[in-house]
Amino acid sequence: MRTTFDKEVDAAYIYMVDNIEKGEAIKTVQLNENIILDFDKDDKLLGIEILNASEILNKESLLSASSI
């Protein structure tokens, strides 16, 4: 599991798998205005997108995330 953070758009992405290939995420579920889940064809959770990440995640999580 790894996390990336884009400061410009204040969004974090938590990868539940090593890599997500283009087109692999075929189902997206928006839990609320800030949390979006990506699933593959078998309903396996691939990743979690967090918008407004600096307001939701703790500072240590963001500092340890890879910048994109």
VEXDRENBA-999002 format. One record per residue (C-alpha): residue number from 0; z, y, x. Coordinates in steps of 0.25 Angstrom, whole numbers. Layout:
<atoms>
<atom NUM,<Z,Y,X>>
...
</atoms>
This chain:
<atoms>
<atom 0,<0,0,0>>
<atom 1,<-4,14,5>>
<atom 2,<-3,28,0>>
<atom 3,<-13,39,2>>
<atom 4,<-11,54,-2>>
<atom 5,<-21,65,-4>>
<atom 6,<-13,78,-2>>
<atom 7,<-25,87,-7>>
<atom 8,<-25,80,-21>>
<atom 9,<-10,76,-20>>
<atom 10,<-13,61,-23>>
<atom 11,<-8,48,-17>>
<atom 12,<-14,34,-18>>
<atom 13,<-6,22,-17>>
<atom 14,<-15,10,-13>>
<atom 15,<-9,-3,-18>>
<atom 16,<-20,-10,-10>>
<atom 17,<-26,-8,4>>
<atom 18,<-39,-2,0>>
<atom 19,<-46,1,-13>>
<atom 20,<-61,-1,-13>>
<atom 21,<-70,9,-20>>
<atom 22,<-71,4,-34>>
<atom 23,<-59,-6,-33>>
<atom 24,<-50,3,-42>>
<atom 25,<-57,1,-56>>
<atom 26,<-45,4,-65>>
<atom 27,<-36,17,-64>>
<atom 28,<-24,19,-73>>
<atom 29,<-18,33,-73>>
<atom 30,<-3,31,-76>>
<atom 31,<0,46,-77>>
<atom 32,<-6,59,-72>>
<atom 33,<-2,56,-57>>
<atom 34,<-3,40,-56>>
<atom 35,<-16,32,-56>>
<atom 36,<-17,17,-53>>
<atom 37,<-30,11,-48>>
<atom 38,<-33,-4,-51>>
<atom 39,<-43,-14,-47>>
<atom 40,<-51,-23,-56>>
<atom 41,<-40,-33,-56>>
<atom 42,<-30,-23,-60>>
<atom 43,<-23,-23,-46>>
<atom 44,<-17,-9,-43>>
<atom 45,<-25,-3,-31>>
<atom 46,<-18,10,-30>>
<atom 47,<-10,22,-36>>
<atom 48,<-15,36,-36>>
<atom 49,<-4,47,-37>>
<atom 50,<-8,61,-41>>
<atom 51,<1,72,-38>>
<atom 52,<7,63,-27>>
<atom 53,<16,74,-21>>
<atom 54,<23,75,-34>>
<atom 55,<25,60,-36>>
<atom 56,<26,53,-23>>
<atom 57,<38,56,-13>>
<atom 58,<34,64,-1>>
<atom 59,<36,52,8>>
<atom 60,<26,44,1>>
<atom 61,<16,55,2>>
<atom 62,<19,57,17>>
<atom 63,<17,42,20>>
<atom 64,<3,42,12>>
<atom 65,<-10,42,20>>
<atom 66,<-17,55,18>>
<atom 67,<-31,55,12>>
</atoms>
